[in-house]
Amino acid sequence: MKVIIIGGGPAGILAAISAAKENNNQIILLEKNNSLGRKLLITGKGRCNITSSIEINEFIKNIPGNGRFLYSAFQNYTNQDIIELIEKNGIKVKEERGNRIFPVTDRSEDVLNCLIKEMKKYKNIEIRTGKKVENVLTENGEVIGVKLEAGEKIFGNKIVLATGGKSYPVIGSDGDGYKMAKALGHTIEKIRGSLVPLTGDQRLCQSMQGLSLRNVKIQIKDIEKNKKIYDDFGELLFTHFGVSGPTILSSSAHLLRYKDIDNLFKENKIKLYIDLKPALSNEELDLRIRRDFEEIKNKEFKNSLERLLPKKMIPAILDLSGIDVNKKVNSITKEERQKLVELLKNFEINIDGFRPVEEAIVTAGGVSIKEINPKTMESKIIKGLYFAGEIIDVDAYTGGFNLQIAYSTGYTAGLNL
């Protein structure tokens, strides 16, 4: 059987590996870039968060975007399977905070090389880079091959679409797979960025641009309904446009699915609250401030917060506190101090939108899961057409879950050809 795999990222590579185990399969992997796995190289800030160490059955809880669809795929190819493949090819892994698995070398390139090394063990896989597919060819509702942008036609019995999403267009993710799928009659659910930074309160955030807060608690609320949309604990980063960092990126996966979110953004109904001192209750924080003030009682308020806060944040806190910055701390009233405590426990930022999908880590939306068999990844519309990876309407939190989706769906597609 002749198999054509479109896309040379983790999903396409795993599809090729699993399909190649059946020796009668002749596999052609087509990648439009001049090298494989370009997006993999930039994951985890160039370190590659390979997967998560949690039980594979727990993965679905970390996938707000159609997680149940992936049950069979995760059973077919687990987090332990990908770890074993990488270690078998010469790279050891390590576990970091939040169950994240990284290569001990901290180099995404080493992970990619392991995948390519494994794939090249199979002589029935032919890799062709610099080959952009224009469309999939069909006849009587069944795939028969592909047509390249250069005009060449390649014929095959089975085709796997593993073209990725629309995030990071600089490395070739331009959404061309969605166009191919749509042309074949598939429904494409709305394309949006997931794991994407948020915009809001630009003047305030810009004043703290580059400041990274660790071990803070965040909560995002719909203030119209007084409803919590998301909460988390971890790291947050201030930028010139708003906020980013792991907690914010994960929150975006929930926000994009929240009813009427775009209108709520426009109406300034979405608020981010940051607890800057989550380890302390309001009473304990007040006691801490009183102790600090007692030691520097003749200092002015504007010079009193160095022990409590990062230097870059102090001007914003001074401004928002409403306390006279020239006031001696021994003159600050109980009411003023309580207002300061409230500010530190509920630092408020108005959120008014998402950054563009091109800045997202992954794409939400894509080929409708209703039109894909979850046990095989085969199209329910076109015989012999399979899907793998980010092109499918599934997406997860940060922590290695999105890469595991790519491995598992790719492997499942290849297994069932």
C-alpha atoms as a printed R data frame, in Angstrom:
    type eleno elety resid chain resno       x      y       z
1   ATOM     1    CA   MET     A     1   0.000  0.000   0.000
2   ATOM     2    CA   LYS     A     2   1.235  3.498  -0.824
3   ATOM     3    CA   VAL     A     3   0.810  6.021   1.990
4   ATOM     4    CA   ILE     A     4   1.278  9.793   1.688
5   ATOM     5    CA   ILE     A     5   1.804 11.781   4.892
6   ATOM     6    CA   ILE     A     6   1.494 15.552   4.559
7   ATOM     7    CA   GLY     A     7   3.467 17.328   7.287
8   ATOM     8    CA   GLY     A     8   6.814 16.518   8.910
9   ATOM     9    CA   GLY     A     9   6.144 17.561  12.501
10  ATOM    10    CA   PRO     A    10   5.754 15.158  15.473
11  ATOM    11    CA   ALA     A    11   2.305 13.972  14.292
12  ATOM    12    CA   GLY     A    12   3.513 13.230  10.763
13  ATOM    13    CA   ILE     A    13   6.710 11.553  11.961
14  ATOM    14    CA   LEU     A    14   4.847  9.257  14.396
15  ATOM    15    CA   ALA     A    15   2.307  8.432  11.683
16  ATOM    16    CA   ALA     A    16   5.179  7.405   9.399
17  ATOM    17    CA   ILE     A    17   6.829  5.303  12.117
18  ATOM    18    CA   SER     A    18   3.658  3.372  13.012
19  ATOM    19    CA   ALA     A    19   2.659  2.916   9.340
20  ATOM    20    CA   ALA     A    20   6.158  1.673   8.465
21  ATOM    21    CA   LYS     A    21   5.896 -1.238  10.893
22  ATOM    22    CA   GLU     A    22   3.703 -2.913   8.289
23  ATOM    23    CA   ASN     A    23   6.468 -3.719   5.796
24  ATOM    24    CA   ASN     A    24   4.176 -3.761   2.782
25  ATOM    25    CA   ASN     A    25   3.464 -0.050   3.238
26  ATOM    26    CA   GLN     A    26   5.421  2.319   1.026
27  ATOM    27    CA   ILE     A    27   5.428  5.702   2.774
28  ATOM    28    CA   ILE     A    28   6.167  9.134   1.362
29  ATOM    29    CA   LEU     A    29   6.392 11.952   3.921
30  ATOM    30    CA   LEU     A    30   5.991 15.410   2.351
31  ATOM    31    CA   GLU     A    31   7.160 18.527   4.227
32  ATOM    32    CA   LYS     A    32   6.877 21.977   2.689
33  ATOM    33    CA   ASN     A    33   9.783 23.386   4.722
34  ATOM    34    CA   ASN     A    34  13.340 22.444   3.873
35  ATOM    35    CA   SER     A    35  13.676 20.591   7.188
36  ATOM    36    CA   LEU     A    36  11.425 18.569   9.483
37  ATOM    37    CA   GLY     A    37   9.924 19.577  12.817
38  ATOM    38    CA   ARG     A    38  10.541 23.310  12.789
39  ATOM    39    CA   LYS     A    39   7.794 24.026  15.318
40  ATOM    40    CA   LEU     A    40   9.099 21.320  17.641
41  ATOM    41    CA   LEU     A    41  12.407 23.189  17.795
42  ATOM    42    CA   ILE     A    42  10.784 26.251  19.393
43  ATOM    43    CA   THR     A    43   8.558 24.431  21.888
44  ATOM    44    CA   GLY     A    44   9.294 24.897  25.581
45  ATOM    45    CA   LYS     A    45  11.400 27.966  24.769
46  ATOM    46    CA   GLY     A    46  13.723 25.798  22.729
47  ATOM    47    CA   ARG     A    47  13.965 23.108  25.418
48  ATOM    48    CA   CYS     A    48  11.000 20.939  24.286
49  ATOM    49    CA   ASN     A    49   8.492 19.992  26.983
50  ATOM    50    CA   ILE     A    50   8.210 16.452  25.557
51  ATOM    51    CA   THR     A    51   5.171 15.292  27.544
52  ATOM    52    CA   SER     A    52   3.779 15.115  31.082
53  ATOM    53    CA   SER     A    53   4.544 12.433  33.665
54  ATOM    54    CA   ILE     A    54   0.964 12.206  34.965
55  ATOM    55    CA   GLU     A    55  -1.063  9.043  34.385
56  ATOM    56    CA   ILE     A    56  -2.216  8.863  30.763
57  ATOM    57    CA   ASN     A    57  -5.844  8.561  31.963
58  ATOM    58    CA   GLU     A    58  -5.469 12.007  33.575
59  ATOM    59    CA   PHE     A    59  -4.438 13.711  30.327
60  ATOM    60    CA   ILE     A    60  -8.016 14.317  29.211
61  ATOM    61    CA   LYS     A    61  -8.614 16.549  32.273
62  ATOM    62    CA   ASN     A    62  -5.910 18.851  30.885
63  ATOM    63    CA   ILE     A    63  -7.536 19.149  27.460
64  ATOM    64    CA   PRO     A    64 -10.431 21.647  27.543
65  ATOM    65    CA   GLY     A    65 -10.771 21.356  23.764
66  ATOM    66    CA   ASN     A    66 -12.598 18.052  23.071
67  ATOM    67    CA   GLY     A    67 -10.411 15.930  25.328
68  ATOM    68    CA   ARG     A    68 -12.700 12.861  25.322
69  ATOM    69    CA   PHE     A    69 -12.157 12.442  21.587
70  ATOM    70    CA   LEU     A    70  -8.554 11.442  22.366
71  ATOM    71    CA   TYR     A    71  -9.273  8.523  24.714
72  ATOM    72    CA   SER     A    72  -8.404  5.771  22.196
73  ATOM    73    CA   ALA     A    73  -5.412  7.640  20.774
74  ATOM    74    CA   PHE     A    74  -3.882  8.036  24.242
75  ATOM    75    CA   GLN     A    75  -4.330  4.317  24.925
76  ATOM    76    CA   ASN     A    76  -2.620  3.494  21.604
77  ATOM    77    CA   TYR     A    77   0.413  5.651  22.304
78  ATOM    78    CA   THR     A    78   1.159  6.881  25.832
79  ATOM    79    CA   ASN     A    79   3.533  9.327  27.465
80  ATOM    80    CA   GLN     A    80   5.676  6.343  28.502
81  ATOM    81    CA   ASP     A    81   5.874  5.232  24.871
82  ATOM    82    CA   ILE     A    82   7.326  8.560  23.677
83  ATOM    83    CA   ILE     A    83   9.775  8.664  26.608
84  ATOM    84    CA   GLU     A    84  10.931  5.134  25.770
85  ATOM    85    CA   LEU     A    85  11.400  6.054  22.085
86  ATOM    86    CA   ILE     A    86  13.533  9.086  22.934
87  ATOM    87    CA   GLU     A    87  15.667  7.283  25.516
88  ATOM    88    CA   LYS     A    88  16.141  4.333  23.147
89  ATOM    89    CA   ASN     A    89  17.641  6.798  20.668
90  ATOM    90    CA   GLY     A    90  20.214  8.167  23.085
91  ATOM    91    CA   ILE     A    91  18.644 11.065  25.012
92  ATOM    92    CA   LYS     A    92  17.728 10.785  28.700
93  ATOM    93    CA   VAL     A    93  14.818 12.774  30.096
94  ATOM    94    CA   LYS     A    94  14.178 14.596  33.374
95  ATOM    95    CA   GLU     A    95  11.081 15.721  35.244
96  ATOM    96    CA   GLU     A    96  10.590 19.341  36.288
97  ATOM    97    CA   ARG     A    97   7.959 21.335  38.178
98  ATOM    98    CA   GLY     A    98   4.391 20.594  37.172
99  ATOM    99    CA   ASN     A    99   5.116 17.031  35.932
100 ATOM   100    CA   ARG     A   100   6.849 18.423  32.835
101 ATOM   101    CA   ILE     A   101   9.241 16.085  31.013
102 ATOM   102    CA   PHE     A   102  12.288 17.630  29.267
103 ATOM   103    CA   PRO     A   103  15.430 16.211  27.656
104 ATOM   104    CA   VAL     A   104  18.363 16.351  30.099
105 ATOM   105    CA   THR     A   105  20.234 18.343  27.455
106 ATOM   106    CA   ASP     A   106  17.561 21.074  27.431
107 ATOM   107    CA   ARG     A   107  17.706 21.044  23.617
108 ATOM   108    CA   SER     A   108  14.631 20.620  21.411
109 ATOM   109    CA   GLU     A   109  16.979 19.716  18.568
110 ATOM   110    CA   ASP     A   110  17.992 16.529  20.396
111 ATOM   111    CA   VAL     A   111  14.360 15.416  20.711
112 ATOM   112    CA   LEU     A   112  13.725 16.066  17.015
113 ATOM   113    CA   ASN     A   113  16.861 14.143  16.087
114 ATOM   114    CA   CYS     A   114  15.619 11.168  18.136
115 ATOM   115    CA   LEU     A   115  12.324 11.129  16.241
116 ATOM   116    CA   ILE     A   116  14.073 11.406  12.873
117 ATOM   117    CA   LYS     A   117  16.607  8.728  13.866
118 ATOM   118    CA   GLU     A   118  13.773  6.342  14.749
119 ATOM   119    CA   MET     A   119  11.967  7.088  11.494
120 ATOM   120    CA   LYS     A   120  15.080  6.479   9.397
121 ATOM   121    CA   LYS     A   121  15.355  2.949  10.757
122 ATOM   122    CA   TYR     A   122  12.538  2.047   8.392
123 ATOM   123    CA   LYS     A   123  13.706  1.744   4.793
124 ATOM   124    CA   ASN     A   124  10.131  1.940   3.482
125 ATOM   125    CA   ILE     A   125   9.832  5.644   4.451
126 ATOM   126    CA   GLU     A   126  10.840  8.231   1.868
127 ATOM   127    CA   ILE     A   127  11.226 11.805   3.148
128 ATOM   128    CA   ARG     A   128  10.754 14.672   0.712
129 ATOM   129    CA   THR     A   129  11.285 18.200   2.043
130 ATOM   130    CA   GLY     A   130  10.525 21.457   0.241
131 ATOM   131    CA   LYS     A   131   7.322 19.904  -1.179
132 ATOM   132    CA   LYS     A   132   4.166 21.984  -0.657
133 ATOM   133    CA   VAL     A   133   0.898 20.145  -1.315
134 ATOM   134    CA   GLU     A   134  -1.745 22.171  -3.120
135 ATOM   135    CA   ASN     A   135  -4.654 19.748  -2.736
136 ATOM   136    CA   VAL     A   136  -5.728 16.155  -2.108
137 ATOM   137    CA   LEU     A   137  -6.989 14.237  -5.132
138 ATOM   138    CA   THR     A   138 -10.104 12.064  -4.802
139 ATOM   139    CA   GLU     A   139 -12.217  9.821  -6.948
140 ATOM   140    CA   ASN     A   140 -15.648  8.437  -6.001
141 ATOM   141    CA   GLY     A   141 -15.275  9.671  -2.405
142 ATOM   142    CA   GLU     A   142 -11.877  8.043  -1.935
143 ATOM   143    CA   VAL     A   143  -8.345  9.493  -1.902
144 ATOM   144    CA   ILE     A   144  -6.125  8.710  -4.877
145 ATOM   145    CA   GLY     A   145  -3.178 11.063  -4.291
146 ATOM   146    CA   VAL     A   146  -2.023 14.659  -3.986
147 ATOM   147    CA   LYS     A   147  -1.083 17.493  -6.281
148 ATOM   148    CA   LEU     A   148   1.985 19.552  -5.356
149 ATOM   149    CA   GLU     A   149   2.134 23.315  -5.781
150 ATOM   150    CA   ALA     A   150   4.805 22.759  -8.442
151 ATOM   151    CA   GLY     A   151   2.281 20.745 -10.458
152 ATOM   152    CA   GLU     A   152   3.577 17.221  -9.772
153 ATOM   153    CA   LYS     A   153   1.020 14.574  -8.835
154 ATOM   154    CA   ILE     A   154   1.814 11.753  -6.410
155 ATOM   155    CA   PHE     A   155  -0.617  8.870  -6.223
156 ATOM   156    CA   GLY     A   156  -1.394  6.842  -3.119
157 ATOM   157    CA   ASN     A   157  -4.036  4.684  -1.413
158 ATOM   158    CA   LYS     A   158  -4.023  6.424   1.967
159 ATOM   159    CA   ILE     A   159  -3.305 10.016   3.013
160 ATOM   160    CA   VAL     A   160  -2.588 11.463   6.461
161 ATOM   161    CA   LEU     A   161  -3.116 15.218   6.884
162 ATOM   162    CA   ALA     A   162  -0.735 16.309   9.649
163 ATOM   163    CA   THR     A   163  -0.131 19.895   8.526
164 ATOM   164    CA   GLY     A   164  -0.426 21.591  11.926
165 ATOM   165    CA   GLY     A   165  -2.473 24.660  12.777
166 ATOM   166    CA   LYS     A   166  -2.191 28.366  12.150
167 ATOM   167    CA   SER     A   167   0.035 29.512  15.005
168 ATOM   168    CA   TYR     A   168   3.649 30.503  14.266
169 ATOM   169    CA   PRO     A   169   3.300 31.261  10.516
170 ATOM   170    CA   VAL     A   170   7.010 32.163  10.474
171 ATOM   171    CA   ILE     A   171   7.800 28.434  10.583
172 ATOM   172    CA   GLY     A   172   5.228 27.534   7.945
173 ATOM   173    CA   SER     A   173   2.016 27.025   9.944
174 ATOM   174    CA   ASP     A   174  -0.288 28.947   7.632
175 ATOM   175    CA   GLY     A   175  -3.479 26.880   7.929
176 ATOM   176    CA   ASP     A   176  -3.185 25.280   4.480
177 ATOM   177    CA   GLY     A   177  -4.374 21.943   5.893
178 ATOM   178    CA   TYR     A   178  -7.703 23.502   6.821
179 ATOM   179    CA   LYS     A   179  -8.193 24.620   3.223
180 ATOM   180    CA   MET     A   180  -7.466 21.113   1.927
181 ATOM   181    CA   ALA     A   181  -9.877 19.536   4.427
182 ATOM   182    CA   LYS     A   182 -12.604 22.074   3.679
183 ATOM   183    CA   ALA     A   183 -12.244 21.480  -0.064
184 ATOM   184    CA   LEU     A   184 -12.918 17.793   0.631
185 ATOM   185    CA   GLY     A   185 -16.169 18.618   2.435
186 ATOM   186    CA   HIS     A   186 -14.985 18.747   6.039
187 ATOM   187    CA   THR     A   187 -16.314 21.274   8.548
188 ATOM   188    CA   ILE     A   188 -13.647 23.590   9.974
189 ATOM   189    CA   GLU     A   189 -14.515 24.820  13.463
190 ATOM   190    CA   LYS     A   190 -13.606 28.477  14.116
191 ATOM   191    CA   ILE     A   191  -9.844 28.977  14.176
192 ATOM   192    CA   ARG     A   192  -8.578 30.844  17.239
193 ATOM   193    CA   GLY     A   193  -5.371 31.060  19.178
194 ATOM   194    CA   SER     A   194  -5.117 28.973  22.342
195 ATOM   195    CA   LEU     A   195  -2.317 29.284  24.882
196 ATOM   196    CA   VAL     A   196  -2.092 32.886  23.788
197 ATOM   197    CA   PRO     A   197  -1.267 36.092  25.742
198 ATOM   198    CA   LEU     A   198  -4.049 38.473  26.778
199 ATOM   199    CA   THR     A   199  -4.365 42.197  26.143
200 ATOM   200    CA   GLY     A   200  -5.583 44.811  28.604
201 ATOM   201    CA   ASP     A   201  -4.752 47.879  30.719
202 ATOM   202    CA   GLN     A   202  -1.857 48.696  28.422
203 ATOM   203    CA   ARG     A   203  -0.666 51.790  30.267
204 ATOM   204    CA   LEU     A   204  -0.520 49.938  33.596
205 ATOM   205    CA   CYS     A   205   1.033 46.768  32.162
206 ATOM   206    CA   GLN     A   206   3.514 48.695  30.036
207 ATOM   207    CA   SER     A   207   4.811 50.428  33.171
208 ATOM   208    CA   MET     A   208   5.796 46.979  34.464
209 ATOM   209    CA   GLN     A   209   6.848 45.503  31.100
210 ATOM   210    CA   GLY     A   210   9.285 42.607  31.448
211 ATOM   211    CA   LEU     A   211   8.445 41.972  35.121
212 ATOM   212    CA   SER     A   212   7.868 38.280  35.837
213 ATOM   213    CA   LEU     A   213   5.937 37.383  38.978
214 ATOM   214    CA   ARG     A   214   6.424 33.905  40.416
215 ATOM   215    CA   ASN     A   215   4.226 32.006  42.858
216 ATOM   216    CA   VAL     A   216   1.216 34.266  42.442
217 ATOM   217    CA   LYS     A   217  -2.413 33.236  42.397
218 ATOM   218    CA   ILE     A   218  -4.592 34.470  39.563
219 ATOM   219    CA   GLN     A   219  -8.340 34.533  39.070
220 ATOM   220    CA   ILE     A   220 -10.232 35.639  35.962
221 ATOM   221    CA   LYS     A   221 -13.850 36.649  36.459
222 ATOM   222    CA   ASP     A   222 -16.916 37.648  34.506
223 ATOM   223    CA   ILE     A   223 -17.882 40.602  36.669
224 ATOM   224    CA   GLU     A   224 -21.307 40.900  35.068
225 ATOM   225    CA   LYS     A   225 -22.284 37.487  36.469
226 ATOM   226    CA   ASN     A   226 -19.741 37.614  39.315
227 ATOM   227    CA   LYS     A   227 -18.569 34.247  37.979
228 ATOM   228    CA   LYS     A   228 -15.084 32.752  38.172
229 ATOM   229    CA   ILE     A   229 -13.919 31.590  34.742
230 ATOM   230    CA   TYR     A   230 -10.438 30.385  35.663
231 ATOM   231    CA   ASP     A   231  -7.957 30.320  38.528
232 ATOM   232    CA   ASP     A   232  -4.366 29.150  38.725
233 ATOM   233    CA   PHE     A   233  -1.102 29.445  40.643
234 ATOM   234    CA   GLY     A   234   2.325 30.052  39.144
235 ATOM   235    CA   GLU     A   235   4.093 32.539  36.919
236 ATOM   236    CA   LEU     A   236   2.823 35.678  35.181
237 ATOM   237    CA   LEU     A   237   4.607 38.148  32.917
238 ATOM   238    CA   PHE     A   238   3.741 41.809  32.214
239 ATOM   239    CA   THR     A   239   4.168 42.936  28.605
240 ATOM   240    CA   HIS     A   240   3.696 46.112  26.573
241 ATOM   241    CA   PHE     A   241   0.218 44.914  25.511
242 ATOM   242    CA   GLY     A   242  -1.021 43.185  28.675
243 ATOM   243    CA   VAL     A   243  -0.107 39.893  30.346
244 ATOM   244    CA   SER     A   244   1.504 36.568  29.432
245 ATOM   245    CA   GLY     A   245   3.273 33.686  31.177
246 ATOM   246    CA   PRO     A   246   2.170 30.083  31.899
247 ATOM   247    CA   THR     A   247  -0.883 30.912  34.047
248 ATOM   248    CA   ILE     A   248  -2.195 33.408  31.496
249 ATOM   249    CA   LEU     A   249  -1.586 31.141  28.501
250 ATOM   250    CA   SER     A   250  -3.549 28.328  30.138
251 ATOM   251    CA   SER     A   251  -6.363 30.724  31.061
252 ATOM   252    CA   SER     A   252  -6.840 31.621  27.401
253 ATOM   253    CA   ALA     A   253  -7.963 28.046  26.647
254 ATOM   254    CA   HIS     A   254 -10.921 28.640  28.980
255 ATOM   255    CA   LEU     A   255 -11.659 32.199  27.959
256 ATOM   256    CA   LEU     A   256 -11.951 31.421  24.246
257 ATOM   257    CA   ARG     A   257 -14.699 28.894  25.082
258 ATOM   258    CA   TYR     A   258 -16.594 31.198  27.450
259 ATOM   259    CA   LYS     A   259 -19.984 32.250  26.124
260 ATOM   260    CA   ASP     A   260 -20.087 35.680  24.457
261 ATOM   261    CA   ILE     A   261 -16.445 36.364  25.397
262 ATOM   262    CA   ASP     A   262 -15.804 38.879  22.594
263 ATOM   263    CA   ASN     A   263 -18.698 41.099  23.690
264 ATOM   264    CA   LEU     A   264 -17.664 40.812  27.338
265 ATOM   265    CA   PHE     A   265 -14.192 42.005  26.335
266 ATOM   266    CA   LYS     A   266 -15.698 45.016  24.546
267 ATOM   267    CA   GLU     A   267 -17.881 45.844  27.543
268 ATOM   268    CA   ASN     A   268 -14.928 45.620  29.990
269 ATOM   269    CA   LYS     A   269 -16.613 42.797  31.896
270 ATOM   270    CA   ILE     A   270 -13.582 40.490  32.160
271 ATOM   271    CA   LYS     A   271 -11.160 41.147  35.029
272 ATOM   272    CA   LEU     A   272  -7.906 39.513  36.072
273 ATOM   273    CA   TYR     A   273  -7.178 39.520  39.818
274 ATOM   274    CA   ILE     A   274  -3.645 38.756  41.006
275 ATOM   275    CA   ASP     A   275  -2.938 37.732  44.590
276 ATOM   276    CA   LEU     A   276   0.650 38.922  45.009
277 ATOM   277    CA   LYS     A   277   0.993 37.294  48.436
278 ATOM   278    CA   PRO     A   278  -1.023 34.057  48.264
279 ATOM   279    CA   ALA     A   279   0.833 32.452  51.186
280 ATOM   280    CA   LEU     A   280  -0.491 35.130  53.555
281 ATOM   281    CA   SER     A   281  -4.060 35.819  54.672
282 ATOM   282    CA   ASN     A   282  -5.217 39.449  54.718
283 ATOM   283    CA   GLU     A   283  -4.578 39.560  58.461
284 ATOM   284    CA   GLU     A   284  -1.098 38.042  58.137
285 ATOM   285    CA   LEU     A   285  -0.188 40.441  55.325
286 ATOM   286    CA   ASP     A   286  -1.388 43.396  57.388
287 ATOM   287    CA   LEU     A   287   0.803 42.199  60.269
288 ATOM   288    CA   ARG     A   288   3.773 41.875  57.914
289 ATOM   289    CA   ILE     A   289   3.253 45.455  56.625
290 ATOM   290    CA   ARG     A   290   2.915 46.796  60.171
291 ATOM   291    CA   ARG     A   291   6.209 45.129  61.140
292 ATOM   292    CA   ASP     A   292   7.935 46.608  58.084
293 ATOM   293    CA   PHE     A   293   6.524 50.053  58.814
294 ATOM   294    CA   GLU     A   294   7.577 49.820  62.469
295 ATOM   295    CA   GLU     A   295  11.206 49.286  61.437
296 ATOM   296    CA   ILE     A   296  11.170 52.258  59.027
297 ATOM   297    CA   LYS     A   297   8.571 54.463  60.722
298 ATOM   298    CA   ASN     A   298  10.201 57.768  59.714
299 ATOM   299    CA   LYS     A   299  10.465 56.848  56.036
300 ATOM   300    CA   GLU     A   300   8.087 58.203  53.446
301 ATOM   301    CA   PHE     A   301   5.550 55.783  51.974
302 ATOM   302    CA   LYS     A   302   7.189 55.963  48.519
303 ATOM   303    CA   ASN     A   303  10.366 54.458  50.000
304 ATOM   304    CA   SER     A   304   8.722 51.787  52.156
305 ATOM   305    CA   LEU     A   305   7.826 48.896  49.839
306 ATOM   306    CA   GLU     A   306  11.213 47.563  48.688
307 ATOM   307    CA   ARG     A   307  11.028 44.523  50.994
308 ATOM   308    CA   LEU     A   308   7.487 43.710  49.974
309 ATOM   309    CA   LEU     A   309   7.459 44.099  46.199
310 ATOM   310    CA   PRO     A   310   9.633 43.928  43.072
311 ATOM   311    CA   LYS     A   311  11.116 47.353  42.311
312 ATOM   312    CA   LYS     A   312   9.359 47.594  38.928
313 ATOM   313    CA   MET     A   313   5.941 47.170  40.525
314 ATOM   314    CA   ILE     A   314   6.254 49.753  43.286
315 ATOM   315    CA   PRO     A   315   5.255 52.860  41.248
316 ATOM   316    CA   ALA     A   316   2.008 51.184  40.148
317 ATOM   317    CA   ILE     A   317   1.156 50.124  43.708
318 ATOM   318    CA   LEU     A   318   1.930 53.591  45.045
319 ATOM   319    CA   ASP     A   319  -0.337 55.160  42.436
320 ATOM   320    CA   LEU     A   320  -3.246 52.737  42.917
321 ATOM   321    CA   SER     A   321  -3.116 52.744  46.728
322 ATOM   322    CA   GLY     A   322  -4.397 56.311  46.960
323 ATOM   323    CA   ILE     A   323  -2.003 56.941  49.848
324 ATOM   324    CA   ASP     A   324   0.028 60.186  49.823
325 ATOM   325    CA   VAL     A   325   3.466 59.005  48.666
326 ATOM   326    CA   ASN     A   326   5.196 61.621  50.836
327 ATOM   327    CA   LYS     A   327   3.371 60.561  53.975
328 ATOM   328    CA   LYS     A   328   5.520 59.082  56.748
329 ATOM   329    CA   VAL     A   329   4.621 55.420  57.251
330 ATOM   330    CA   ASN     A   330   3.990 55.974  60.977
331 ATOM   331    CA   SER     A   331   1.152 58.301  59.951
332 ATOM   332    CA   ILE     A   332  -0.581 55.844  57.624
333 ATOM   333    CA   THR     A   333  -4.019 54.999  59.006
334 ATOM   334    CA   LYS     A   334  -5.469 51.534  59.567
335 ATOM   335    CA   GLU     A   335  -7.961 52.158  56.744
336 ATOM   336    CA   GLU     A   336  -5.161 53.141  54.333
337 ATOM   337    CA   ARG     A   337  -3.173 50.075  55.316
338 ATOM   338    CA   GLN     A   338  -6.169 47.801  54.769
339 ATOM   339    CA   LYS     A   339  -6.680 49.326  51.340
340 ATOM   340    CA   LEU     A   340  -3.034 48.503  50.560
341 ATOM   341    CA   VAL     A   341  -3.571 44.906  51.729
342 ATOM   342    CA   GLU     A   342  -6.649 44.600  49.520
343 ATOM   343    CA   LEU     A   343  -4.671 45.943  46.560
344 ATOM   344    CA   LEU     A   344  -1.875 43.399  47.070
345 ATOM   345    CA   LYS     A   345  -4.329 40.523  47.454
346 ATOM   346    CA   ASN     A   346  -6.518 41.576  44.513
347 ATOM   347    CA   PHE     A   347  -4.369 43.475  42.022
348 ATOM   348    CA   GLU     A   348  -6.880 44.148  39.253
349 ATOM   349    CA   ILE     A   349  -6.295 44.280  35.498
350 ATOM   350    CA   ASN     A   350  -8.990 44.768  32.906
351 ATOM   351    CA   ILE     A   351  -8.706 42.169  30.107
352 ATOM   352    CA   ASP     A   352 -10.009 43.202  26.691
353 ATOM   353    CA   GLY     A   353  -8.868 40.541  24.225
354 ATOM   354    CA   PHE     A   354  -6.511 37.881  22.908
355 ATOM   355    CA   ARG     A   355  -3.314 38.445  21.004
356 ATOM   356    CA   PRO     A   356  -3.484 37.234  17.361
357 ATOM   357    CA   VAL     A   357  -3.580 33.513  16.547
358 ATOM   358    CA   GLU     A   358  -0.127 33.946  14.957
359 ATOM   359    CA   GLU     A   359   1.261 34.511  18.490
360 ATOM   360    CA   ALA     A   360  -0.503 31.491  20.002
361 ATOM   361    CA   ILE     A   361   1.353 28.339  20.998
362 ATOM   362    CA   VAL     A   362  -1.410 26.150  19.579
363 ATOM   363    CA   THR     A   363  -4.525 26.559  17.473
364 ATOM   364    CA   ALA     A   364  -8.026 25.970  18.802
365 ATOM   365    CA   GLY     A   365 -10.566 24.940  16.201
366 ATOM   366    CA   GLY     A   366  -9.883 22.923  13.089
367 ATOM   367    CA   VAL     A   367 -11.363 19.829  11.489
368 ATOM   368    CA   SER     A   368 -14.553 18.894  13.374
369 ATOM   369    CA   ILE     A   369 -14.144 15.825  15.591
370 ATOM   370    CA   LYS     A   370 -17.680 14.772  14.585
371 ATOM   371    CA   GLU     A   371 -16.283 13.959  11.142
372 ATOM   372    CA   ILE     A   372 -13.301 11.874  12.344
373 ATOM   373    CA   ASN     A   373 -13.382  8.324  13.726
374 ATOM   374    CA   PRO     A   374 -11.668  8.664  17.156
375 ATOM   375    CA   LYS     A   375 -10.464  5.054  17.129
376 ATOM   376    CA   THR     A   376  -8.668  5.286  13.764
377 ATOM   377    CA   MET     A   377  -8.367  9.044  12.950
378 ATOM   378    CA   GLU     A   378  -9.970  8.283   9.563
379 ATOM   379    CA   SER     A   379 -12.327 10.758   7.920
380 ATOM   380    CA   LYS     A   380 -16.007  9.819   8.024
381 ATOM   381    CA   ILE     A   381 -16.446 11.715   4.745
382 ATOM   382    CA   ILE     A   382 -13.534 10.657   2.514
383 ATOM   383    CA   LYS     A   383 -12.332  7.062   2.491
384 ATOM   384    CA   GLY     A   384  -8.589  6.666   3.001
385 ATOM   385    CA   LEU     A   385  -8.104 10.166   4.480
386 ATOM   386    CA   TYR     A   386  -6.726 10.424   8.038
387 ATOM   387    CA   PHE     A   387  -5.970 13.339  10.347
388 ATOM   388    CA   ALA     A   388  -3.284 13.811  13.006
389 ATOM   389    CA   GLY     A   389  -2.133 16.592  15.328
390 ATOM   390    CA   GLU     A   390  -3.087 20.230  15.521
391 ATOM   391    CA   ILE     A   391  -5.253 20.226  12.381
392 ATOM   392    CA   ILE     A   392  -7.924 18.440  14.476
393 ATOM   393    CA   ASP     A   393 -10.189 20.554  16.723
394 ATOM   394    CA   VAL     A   394  -8.427 19.564  19.965
395 ATOM   395    CA   ASP     A   395  -6.142 21.638  22.200
396 ATOM   396    CA   ALA     A   396  -4.726 21.432  25.707
397 ATOM   397    CA   TYR     A   397  -3.032 23.376  28.486
398 ATOM   398    CA   THR     A   398   0.706 23.943  28.656
399 ATOM   399    CA   GLY     A   399   2.766 21.118  30.143
400 ATOM   400    CA   GLY     A   400   3.514 18.763  27.248
401 ATOM   401    CA   PHE     A   401  -0.105 17.812  26.567
402 ATOM   402    CA   ASN     A   402  -0.316 19.292  23.066
403 ATOM   403    CA   LEU     A   403   2.791 17.433  21.928
404 ATOM   404    CA   GLN     A   404   1.381 14.209  23.347
405 ATOM   405    CA   ILE     A   405  -1.771 14.814  21.272
406 ATOM   406    CA   ALA     A   406   0.450 15.019  18.187
407 ATOM   407    CA   TYR     A   407   2.322 11.781  18.991
408 ATOM   408    CA   SER     A   408  -0.809  9.829  19.922
409 ATOM   409    CA   THR     A   409  -3.042 10.907  17.031
410 ATOM   410    CA   GLY     A   410  -0.164 10.488  14.561
411 ATOM   411    CA   TYR     A   411   0.659  7.014  15.817
412 ATOM   412    CA   THR     A   412  -3.047  6.045  15.786
413 ATOM   413    CA   ALA     A   413  -3.517  7.239  12.216
414 ATOM   414    CA   GLY     A   414  -0.447  5.298  11.025
415 ATOM   415    CA   LEU     A   415  -1.496  2.209  12.969
416 ATOM   416    CA   ASN     A   416  -4.902  2.071  11.288
417 ATOM   417    CA   LEU     A   417  -3.920  2.644   7.669
